[in-house]
Amino acid sequence: MTVDPTAPWSPADPLGEVLGDLRMRGTFYCRTEGSAPFGVEMPALEGCMSFHVVIEGSCLLELDGRSYPLGPGDLALVPHGRGHLLRSGPGAPISGRADLLPQDYLADHYSVLRVEGGGERIRQVCGVVEPERPGATHLLDLLPPVLLVAAGDSRGWLTVLLGMIADEVRQDRPGAESVVTRLADVVVIQAVRGWLDTAATGPGWLRALRDEQVGRAVASVHRDPGAPWTLDRLAREARMSRSAFAVRFTELAGEPALRYVTRWRMHLATVELGRGARVGELAGRLGYESEAAFSRAYKRVTGVAPVTARRPAAPAPGRATAPRPRGDAAPSSSVRPGP
């Protein structure tokens, strides 16, 4: 069989393609070893996600006045960059902010934090990851404040992944940072996929994506937002008549198809503007003939001009660094062992 590498590819699993957007960067890991009573504050990190996996013992994750108990093998994902607390039990004292406490840095992106209280032992692995692709935030915005995966629900995959992460960090082989980052991708994808399997969704893009026919059109828009989308073209992607597609899309998504196309473009634009992208560059990439036309569409959808959403461009990327709260330097008390 001859395969044309230039031929367009339509995925059989549109939802799987959305999960493929969950690629991470700026990964940092901390292994916590301690004993009760103890408590640490996890700082808010804009644009990042945190996850915690208990290896031994138990603890509480507290966010917005609610406590989430975690036992051995349980995973908690905090997807919206919210600050939260980790305690050995109710009312346990907080020793300080985790990133400012003394700790041993075993590598640029891996540390060991020890908090001793003299009681029951606890070990856990904590990670901070940042979505790399702008489309990922469209899915992450739907997630609850804390996403839990119980040890029994992970079917063993979590233990395997953590073992591989620990092995890469311990041996510090060439390419270890890339391998660990990709393993973090899988941890997040597995957690989100488990949530998608059980999440009940009302009208919205995720419900439309789950539909066998309409989902093909939604996935195509996500893949190529700058294409000249019309209702006829979207209907062809879904292999439906124009009228049937229009009715079905609105029924599933809760809005007309072309309005969704515009909102998706503006969602991507907002993320890219926050990363310093230029307005004129985005206009062409997202299918607008002029910067003025793009600016009008952006203000119509978001209520503000795109220039107000743009941040100064970040410096050229070099080696990835661990995400830290803005304005905070690395803890001066950190111990960085020599080679």
DRENDO-1510 file (C-alpha; in Angstrom, 1 decimal, always signed):
<recs>
REC; n; res; u; v; w
REC; 1; MET; +0.0; +0.0; +0.0 .
REC; 2; THR; +1.3; +3.5; -0.9 .
REC; 3; VAL; +0.8; +6.2; +1.6 .
REC; 4; ASP; +0.8; +9.9; +0.5 .
REC; 5; PRO; +2.5; +11.8; +3.4 .
REC; 6; THR; +1.0; +15.0; +2.2 .
REC; 7; ALA; -2.6; +13.8; +2.3 .
REC; 8; PRO; -4.7; +15.3; +5.1 .
REC; 9; TRP; -5.3; +13.0; +8.1 .
REC; 10; SER; -8.6; +12.8; +9.8 .
REC; 11; PRO; -8.3; +11.2; +13.3 .
REC; 12; ALA; -10.7; +8.4; +14.1 .
REC; 13; ASP; -10.8; +9.7; +17.7 .
REC; 14; PRO; -11.5; +13.5; +17.9 .
REC; 15; LEU; -11.5; +13.4; +21.7 .
REC; 16; GLY; -8.1; +11.7; +21.6 .
REC; 17; GLU; -6.8; +14.5; +19.5 .
REC; 18; VAL; -7.9; +17.0; +22.2 .
REC; 19; LEU; -6.0; +14.9; +24.8 .
REC; 20; GLY; -3.0; +15.1; +22.5 .
REC; 21; ASP; -2.9; +18.9; +23.2 .
REC; 22; LEU; -2.0; +18.1; +26.9 .
REC; 23; ARG; +1.7; +18.4; +26.3 .
REC; 24; MET; +3.7; +19.8; +29.3 .
REC; 25; ARG; +6.7; +22.1; +29.8 .
REC; 26; GLY; +8.5; +23.7; +32.7 .
REC; 27; THR; +8.3; +20.5; +34.8 .
REC; 28; PHE; +9.4; +20.4; +38.4 .
REC; 29; TYR; +9.2; +17.6; +40.9 .
REC; 30; CYS; +9.6; +17.5; +44.7 .
REC; 31; ARG; +9.7; +14.3; +46.8 .
REC; 32; THR; +8.3; +15.0; +50.2 .
REC; 33; GLU; +9.5; +13.0; +53.1 .
REC; 34; GLY; +8.2; +13.7; +56.5 .
REC; 35; SER; +6.2; +12.7; +59.6 .
REC; 36; ALA; +3.1; +14.0; +61.3 .
REC; 37; PRO; +2.1; +16.6; +62.3 .
REC; 38; PHE; +3.2; +18.7; +59.3 .
REC; 39; GLY; +1.7; +21.1; +56.8 .
REC; 40; VAL; +3.0; +23.0; +53.8 .
REC; 41; GLU; +1.5; +25.7; +51.6 .
REC; 42; MET; +1.6; +25.1; +47.9 .
REC; 43; PRO; +1.7; +28.5; +46.2 .
REC; 44; ALA; -0.5; +29.7; +43.4 .
REC; 45; LEU; +1.3; +29.3; +40.0 .
REC; 46; GLU; -0.5; +31.0; +37.1 .
REC; 47; GLY; -1.0; +28.9; +34.1 .
REC; 48; CYS; +0.4; +25.7; +35.8 .
REC; 49; MET; -1.0; +22.5; +37.2 .
REC; 50; SER; +0.1; +20.7; +40.3 .
REC; 51; PHE; -0.2; +17.0; +41.1 .
REC; 52; HIS; +0.4; +15.1; +44.3 .
REC; 53; VAL; +0.8; +11.3; +44.6 .
REC; 54; VAL; +1.0; +9.7; +48.1 .
REC; 55; ILE; +3.5; +6.8; +48.3 .
REC; 56; GLU; +3.3; +6.1; +52.0 .
REC; 57; GLY; +1.0; +7.3; +54.8 .
REC; 58; SER; -1.8; +9.7; +54.3 .
REC; 59; CYS; -2.5; +13.5; +54.1 .
REC; 60; LEU; -5.2; +16.1; +53.4 .
REC; 61; LEU; -5.2; +18.4; +50.4 .
REC; 62; GLU; -7.2; +21.6; +51.3 .
REC; 63; LEU; -8.6; +24.1; +48.8 .
REC; 64; ASP; -11.3; +26.7; +49.3 .
REC; 65; GLY; -12.2; +25.3; +52.7 .
REC; 66; ARG; -12.7; +21.7; +51.5 .
REC; 67; SER; -10.5; +18.8; +52.5 .
REC; 68; TYR; -9.6; +15.9; +50.1 .
REC; 69; PRO; -8.1; +12.9; +51.9 .
REC; 70; LEU; -5.3; +11.1; +50.1 .
REC; 71; GLY; -4.0; +7.6; +50.9 .
REC; 72; PRO; -1.2; +5.4; +49.4 .
REC; 73; GLY; -1.3; +5.4; +45.6 .
REC; 74; ASP; -3.9; +8.2; +45.3 .
REC; 75; LEU; -3.4; +11.1; +42.9 .
REC; 76; ALA; -4.7; +14.6; +43.2 .
REC; 77; LEU; -4.5; +17.0; +40.2 .
REC; 78; VAL; -5.0; +20.7; +40.9 .
REC; 79; PRO; -5.5; +21.9; +37.3 .
REC; 80; HIS; -6.1; +25.7; +37.6 .
REC; 81; GLY; -2.9; +26.9; +39.3 .
REC; 82; ARG; -4.7; +27.5; +42.6 .
REC; 83; GLY; -2.8; +27.8; +45.9 .
REC; 84; HIS; -3.6; +25.0; +48.3 .
REC; 85; LEU; -2.4; +23.3; +51.5 .
REC; 86; LEU; -1.1; +19.8; +52.3 .
REC; 87; ARG; -1.5; +18.6; +55.9 .
REC; 88; SER; -0.9; +15.4; +57.7 .
REC; 89; GLY; -4.3; +15.8; +59.4 .
REC; 90; PRO; -6.9; +18.4; +60.3 .
REC; 91; GLY; -5.4; +21.4; +62.0 .
REC; 92; ALA; -1.8; +20.4; +61.5 .
REC; 93; PRO; +0.5; +23.4; +61.6 .
REC; 94; ILE; +1.8; +24.9; +58.4 .
REC; 95; SER; +5.6; +25.1; +58.2 .
REC; 96; GLY; +5.7; +27.6; +55.4 .
REC; 97; ARG; +5.5; +27.8; +51.6 .
REC; 98; ALA; +6.9; +24.7; +49.9 .
REC; 99; ASP; +9.1; +26.5; +47.5 .
REC; 100; LEU; +10.7; +28.6; +50.2 .
REC; 101; LEU; +11.4; +25.9; +52.7 .
REC; 102; PRO; +15.0; +24.4; +52.9 .
REC; 103; GLN; +15.3; +21.4; +50.6 .
REC; 104; ASP; +17.9; +19.3; +48.8 .
REC; 105; TYR; +18.1; +19.9; +45.0 .
REC; 106; LEU; +19.2; +16.6; +43.4 .
REC; 107; ALA; +18.9; +18.1; +39.9 .
REC; 108; ASP; +17.7; +21.4; +38.3 .
REC; 109; HIS; +14.1; +20.1; +38.3 .
REC; 110; TYR; +14.0; +17.7; +41.2 .
REC; 111; SER; +14.2; +18.3; +45.0 .
REC; 112; VAL; +13.6; +16.5; +48.3 .
REC; 113; LEU; +11.7; +18.4; +51.0 .
REC; 114; ARG; +11.8; +17.0; +54.5 .
REC; 115; VAL; +9.3; +18.1; +57.1 .
REC; 116; GLU; +9.6; +16.2; +60.4 .
REC; 117; GLY; +7.0; +16.1; +63.1 .
REC; 118; GLY; +7.9; +12.9; +64.9 .
REC; 119; GLY; +4.7; +11.0; +64.1 .
REC; 120; GLU; +3.4; +8.8; +61.3 .
REC; 121; ARG; +5.6; +8.7; +58.3 .
REC; 122; ILE; +4.5; +10.1; +54.9 .
REC; 123; ARG; +6.2; +10.1; +51.5 .
REC; 124; GLN; +4.7; +11.7; +48.4 .
REC; 125; VAL; +5.7; +13.0; +44.9 .
REC; 126; CYS; +4.6; +16.4; +43.9 .
REC; 127; GLY; +4.9; +17.9; +40.4 .
REC; 128; VAL; +4.3; +21.3; +38.7 .
REC; 129; VAL; +3.6; +21.2; +35.0 .
REC; 130; GLU; +2.7; +23.9; +32.5 .
REC; 131; PRO; +0.5; +23.2; +29.4 .
REC; 132; GLU; +2.6; +23.8; +26.2 .
REC; 133; ARG; -0.2; +24.2; +23.6 .
REC; 134; PRO; -2.8; +26.9; +23.8 .
REC; 135; GLY; -5.7; +24.5; +22.9 .
REC; 136; ALA; -5.1; +22.6; +26.1 .
REC; 137; THR; -6.7; +25.3; +28.2 .
REC; 138; HIS; -10.0; +24.9; +26.5 .
REC; 139; LEU; -10.2; +21.4; +28.0 .
REC; 140; LEU; -8.5; +22.2; +31.3 .
REC; 141; ASP; -11.1; +25.0; +32.0 .
REC; 142; LEU; -13.8; +22.3; +32.3 .
REC; 143; LEU; -12.0; +20.4; +35.1 .
REC; 144; PRO; -13.1; +20.6; +38.7 .
REC; 145; PRO; -10.9; +22.5; +41.3 .
REC; 146; VAL; -9.3; +19.2; +42.3 .
REC; 147; LEU; -9.3; +16.0; +40.2 .
REC; 148; LEU; -8.8; +12.8; +42.2 .
REC; 149; VAL; -7.7; +9.4; +41.0 .
REC; 150; ALA; -8.0; +6.7; +43.7 .
REC; 151; ALA; -5.3; +4.1; +43.8 .
REC; 152; GLY; -7.8; +1.4; +42.9 .
REC; 153; ASP; -8.9; +3.4; +39.8 .
REC; 154; SER; -5.5; +3.8; +38.3 .
REC; 155; ARG; -5.2; +0.1; +37.5 .
REC; 156; GLY; -1.5; +0.2; +38.2 .
REC; 157; TRP; -0.4; +2.8; +35.6 .
REC; 158; LEU; +0.4; +5.4; +38.3 .
REC; 159; THR; +2.8; +3.1; +40.1 .
REC; 160; VAL; +4.6; +2.3; +36.8 .
REC; 161; LEU; +4.9; +5.9; +35.8 .
REC; 162; LEU; +6.2; +7.1; +39.1 .
REC; 163; GLY; +8.7; +4.4; +39.2 .
REC; 164; MET; +10.0; +5.4; +35.8 .
REC; 165; ILE; +10.1; +9.1; +36.8 .
REC; 166; ALA; +12.1; +8.2; +40.0 .
REC; 167; ASP; +14.5; +6.0; +37.9 .
REC; 168; GLU; +15.2; +8.8; +35.4 .
REC; 169; VAL; +15.8; +11.4; +38.1 .
REC; 170; ARG; +18.0; +9.1; +40.2 .
REC; 171; GLN; +20.3; +8.1; +37.4 .
REC; 172; ASP; +20.3; +11.5; +35.6 .
REC; 173; ARG; +21.1; +10.0; +32.2 .
REC; 174; PRO; +21.3; +12.1; +29.1 .
REC; 175; GLY; +17.8; +13.2; +28.0 .
REC; 176; ALA; +16.4; +12.5; +31.4 .
REC; 177; GLU; +14.6; +15.9; +31.5 .
REC; 178; SER; +12.8; +15.2; +28.3 .
REC; 179; VAL; +11.8; +11.7; +29.4 .
REC; 180; VAL; +10.5; +12.9; +32.7 .
REC; 181; THR; +8.5; +15.7; +31.0 .
REC; 182; ARG; +6.9; +13.2; +28.6 .
REC; 183; LEU; +6.0; +10.9; +31.5 .
REC; 184; ALA; +4.3; +13.9; +33.2 .
REC; 185; ASP; +2.3; +14.3; +30.0 .
REC; 186; VAL; +1.0; +10.8; +30.5 .
REC; 187; VAL; +0.2; +11.3; +34.2 .
REC; 188; VAL; -1.9; +14.3; +33.4 .
REC; 189; ILE; -3.6; +12.7; +30.3 .
REC; 190; GLN; -4.5; +9.6; +32.3 .
REC; 191; ALA; -6.0; +11.6; +35.0 .
REC; 192; VAL; -8.0; +13.8; +32.6 .
REC; 193; ARG; -9.1; +10.8; +30.5 .
REC; 194; GLY; -10.4; +9.1; +33.7 .
REC; 195; TRP; -12.5; +12.2; +34.4 .
REC; 196; LEU; -13.8; +12.4; +30.8 .
REC; 197; ASP; -15.0; +8.7; +31.1 .
REC; 198; THR; -17.3; +9.7; +34.0 .
REC; 199; ALA; -18.0; +13.4; +33.5 .
REC; 200; ALA; -21.6; +14.3; +32.8 .
REC; 201; THR; -21.6; +17.2; +30.3 .
REC; 202; GLY; -24.4; +19.5; +29.2 .
REC; 203; PRO; -24.5; +21.4; +25.9 .
REC; 204; GLY; -21.0; +22.5; +25.0 .
REC; 205; TRP; -18.0; +21.9; +22.7 .
REC; 206; LEU; -17.1; +18.7; +24.6 .
REC; 207; ARG; -20.5; +17.2; +24.1 .
REC; 208; ALA; -20.3; +18.1; +20.4 .
REC; 209; LEU; -16.8; +16.5; +20.2 .
REC; 210; ARG; -18.1; +13.3; +21.5 .
REC; 211; ASP; -20.6; +13.0; +18.7 .
REC; 212; GLU; -19.4; +10.6; +15.9 .
REC; 213; GLN; -20.2; +13.0; +13.1 .
REC; 214; VAL; -20.2; +16.5; +14.5 .
REC; 215; GLY; -17.0; +15.6; +16.4 .
REC; 216; ARG; -15.1; +15.3; +13.1 .
REC; 217; ALA; -15.9; +18.9; +12.3 .
REC; 218; VAL; -15.0; +20.2; +15.8 .
REC; 219; ALA; -11.7; +18.4; +15.6 .
REC; 220; SER; -11.0; +19.8; +12.2 .
REC; 221; VAL; -11.6; +23.4; +13.5 .
REC; 222; HIS; -9.3; +22.7; +16.4 .
REC; 223; ARG; -6.6; +21.4; +14.1 .
REC; 224; ASP; -6.8; +24.2; +11.6 .
REC; 225; PRO; -8.5; +27.2; +13.1 .
REC; 226; GLY; -7.3; +29.6; +10.3 .
REC; 227; ALA; -9.0; +27.7; +7.5 .
REC; 228; PRO; -11.8; +29.5; +5.7 .
REC; 229; TRP; -14.6; +27.7; +7.5 .
REC; 230; THR; -18.1; +28.0; +6.2 .
REC; 231; LEU; -21.2; +26.0; +7.3 .
REC; 232; ASP; -21.0; +24.0; +4.0 .
REC; 233; ARG; -17.4; +23.1; +4.6 .
REC; 234; LEU; -18.1; +22.1; +8.2 .
REC; 235; ALA; -21.0; +19.9; +7.1 .
REC; 236; ARG; -18.8; +18.1; +4.6 .
REC; 237; GLU; -16.3; +17.4; +7.4 .
REC; 238; ALA; -19.1; +15.8; +9.4 .
REC; 239; ARG; -20.5; +14.0; +6.3 .
REC; 240; MET; -23.9; +15.5; +6.8 .
REC; 241; SER; -26.2; +17.8; +5.0 .
REC; 242; ARG; -25.8; +21.5; +5.7 .
REC; 243; SER; -29.2; +21.9; +7.4 .
REC; 244; ALA; -28.9; +18.7; +9.4 .
REC; 245; PHE; -25.4; +19.6; +10.6 .
REC; 246; ALA; -26.5; +23.2; +11.6 .
REC; 247; VAL; -29.3; +21.8; +13.7 .
REC; 248; ARG; -27.3; +19.0; +15.3 .
REC; 249; PHE; -24.3; +21.2; +16.1 .
REC; 250; THR; -26.5; +23.8; +17.9 .
REC; 251; GLU; -28.3; +21.1; +19.8 .
REC; 252; LEU; -25.0; +19.6; +21.0 .
REC; 253; ALA; -22.9; +22.6; +21.5 .
REC; 254; GLY; -25.5; +25.1; +22.6 .
REC; 255; GLU; -24.5; +27.7; +20.0 .
REC; 256; PRO; -24.3; +27.8; +16.1 .
REC; 257; ALA; -21.2; +26.3; +14.5 .
REC; 258; LEU; -19.7; +29.5; +13.0 .
REC; 259; ARG; -20.1; +31.3; +16.3 .
REC; 260; TYR; -18.1; +28.4; +17.9 .
REC; 261; VAL; -15.4; +28.8; +15.2 .
REC; 262; THR; -15.0; +32.4; +16.1 .
REC; 263; ARG; -14.9; +31.7; +19.9 .
REC; 264; TRP; -12.3; +29.0; +19.4 .
REC; 265; ARG; -10.1; +31.4; +17.4 .
REC; 266; MET; -10.5; +34.1; +20.1 .
REC; 267; HIS; -9.6; +31.5; +22.8 .
REC; 268; LEU; -6.4; +30.6; +21.0 .
REC; 269; ALA; -5.7; +34.3; +20.4 .
REC; 270; THR; -6.1; +35.2; +24.1 .
REC; 271; VAL; -3.6; +32.5; +25.1 .
REC; 272; GLU; -1.1; +33.5; +22.5 .
REC; 273; LEU; -1.5; +37.2; +23.3 .
REC; 274; GLY; -0.8; +36.4; +26.9 .
REC; 275; ARG; +2.5; +34.8; +25.7 .
REC; 276; GLY; +3.5; +38.0; +23.8 .
REC; 277; ALA; +2.3; +37.2; +20.3 .
REC; 278; ARG; +1.8; +40.1; +17.9 .
REC; 279; VAL; -1.8; +41.1; +16.9 .
REC; 280; GLY; -0.9; +41.2; +13.2 .
REC; 281; GLU; +0.7; +37.8; +13.3 .
REC; 282; LEU; -2.4; +36.2; +14.9 .
REC; 283; ALA; -4.7; +37.9; +12.5 .
REC; 284; GLY; -3.2; +36.0; +9.5 .
REC; 285; ARG; -2.8; +32.7; +11.4 .
REC; 286; LEU; -6.4; +32.7; +12.5 .
REC; 287; GLY; -7.9; +33.4; +9.1 .
REC; 288; TYR; -8.5; +37.1; +9.1 .
REC; 289; GLU; -7.6; +39.3; +6.1 .
REC; 290; SER; -6.5; +42.2; +8.1 .
REC; 291; GLU; -5.4; +43.2; +11.6 .
REC; 292; ALA; -8.5; +45.5; +11.8 .
REC; 293; ALA; -10.9; +42.7; +11.0 .
REC; 294; PHE; -9.3; +40.5; +13.6 .
REC; 295; SER; -9.4; +43.2; +16.3 .
REC; 296; ARG; -13.1; +43.9; +15.6 .
REC; 297; ALA; -13.9; +40.2; +16.0 .
REC; 298; TYR; -11.7; +39.9; +19.2 .
REC; 299; LYS; -13.4; +42.8; +20.8 .
REC; 300; ARG; -16.9; +41.6; +19.8 .
REC; 301; VAL; -16.2; +38.2; +21.5 .
REC; 302; THR; -14.2; +39.2; +24.5 .
REC; 303; GLY; -15.3; +42.8; +25.1 .
REC; 304; VAL; -11.7; +44.2; +25.1 .
REC; 305; ALA; -9.2; +45.1; +22.4 .
REC; 306; PRO; -6.5; +42.5; +21.7 .
REC; 307; VAL; -3.7; +45.0; +22.5 .
REC; 308; THR; -5.0; +45.1; +26.1 .
REC; 309; ALA; -4.6; +41.3; +26.4 .
REC; 310; ARG; -1.1; +41.2; +25.0 .
REC; 311; ARG; +1.9; +40.9; +27.4 .
REC; 312; PRO; +5.4; +41.8; +26.5 .
REC; 313; ALA; +7.1; +39.0; +24.6 .
REC; 314; ALA; +9.0; +36.5; +26.7 .
REC; 315; PRO; +12.8; +36.1; +26.1 .
REC; 316; ALA; +13.9; +33.4; +23.7 .
REC; 317; PRO; +13.4; +30.0; +25.3 .
REC; 318; GLY; +16.5; +28.3; +26.6 .
REC; 319; ARG; +16.7; +25.4; +28.9 .
REC; 320; ALA; +13.4; +24.8; +30.7 .
REC; 321; THR; +13.3; +26.1; +34.2 .
REC; 322; ALA; +11.1; +25.1; +37.1 .
REC; 323; PRO; +7.9; +27.2; +37.3 .
REC; 324; ARG; +8.1; +29.6; +40.3 .
REC; 325; PRO; +5.6; +32.2; +41.6 .
REC; 326; ARG; +6.2; +35.6; +40.1 .
REC; 327; GLY; +8.7; +37.8; +42.0 .
REC; 328; ASP; +10.1; +34.9; +44.0 .
REC; 329; ALA; +13.7; +33.9; +43.8 .
REC; 330; ALA; +15.0; +30.4; +44.6 .
REC; 331; PRO; +15.2; +29.8; +48.3 .
REC; 332; SER; +18.5; +30.9; +49.7 .
REC; 333; SER; +18.5; +28.1; +52.2 .
REC; 334; SER; +18.3; +25.4; +49.5 .
REC; 335; VAL; +21.0; +22.8; +49.4 .
REC; 336; ARG; +22.4; +22.0; +46.0 .
REC; 337; PRO; +24.8; +19.0; +46.3 .
REC; 338; GLY; +27.9; +19.1; +44.1 .
REC; 339; PRO; +28.6; +16.6; +41.4 .
</recs>
